[in-house]
Amino acid sequence: MSVFAGICPCCGKDIGFDPGSSEYTCVHCGAVLKTAALKGERVGVPADGSSGANHEDQPDDEQITRELIRKAGFKTELKKAEKELGDLRARRPAFEKRLKALRSLTAIGIVLAAAAAAVVAIFADSSGDGPDTSLIAAGVIAAAGVFMLILAEVRRREIKKDRAKLEDTILIKKQERDILIGRLNKINKKLHIHHGDK
């Protein structure tokens, strides 16, 4: 008996069916399908098209069904992993925007510090009578500038640390995705499904 691998049109999961039967019940969603309408690829046949004289290497119907169920599960996990990977990568630009905003904050801090020095140089009271208001104003401006510089540096370190964590998470998710792809390829090889060989 030949067994074909296909996709259930109702749930989208991999199925194995006998094209000689008129109907097939999906093991995943229970839908009753007309096998004549299902498009599938023969499984259990080597890529060279030989009849497979070594029957020990050929999976039986139960093994094929079990492997196709596993394949459907891996495909679902792969879609989830790819979506999560896409979502993680989409967060990268936000870090660049935040770092760009901090560069602006740093520039403002430098300008304020320079302005404080200019205030002292231009408006300093050389008479020495009483507190110099220009020094007080320069002190306030300088303090604001230093505060902005310190704040920008603290935030920069936090953002870089968060960005490094994001990159580590992306790397882990990529490894999970690659493992799933490897498992799917292994199942295809075991079932002698060679997509793209036509």
Secondary structure, DSSP 8 states (H G I E B T S, - for coil): --EEEEE-TTT--EEEE-TTSSEEE-TTT--EEEGGG--EEEES--TT----S-GGGS--HHHHHHHHHHHHHHHHHHHHHHHHHHHHHHTHHHHHHHHHHHHHHHHHHHHHHHHHHHHHHHH--TT--S--HHHHHHHHHHHHHHHHHHHHHHHHHHHHHHHHHHHHHHHHHHHHHHHHHHHHHHHHHHTT--TT--
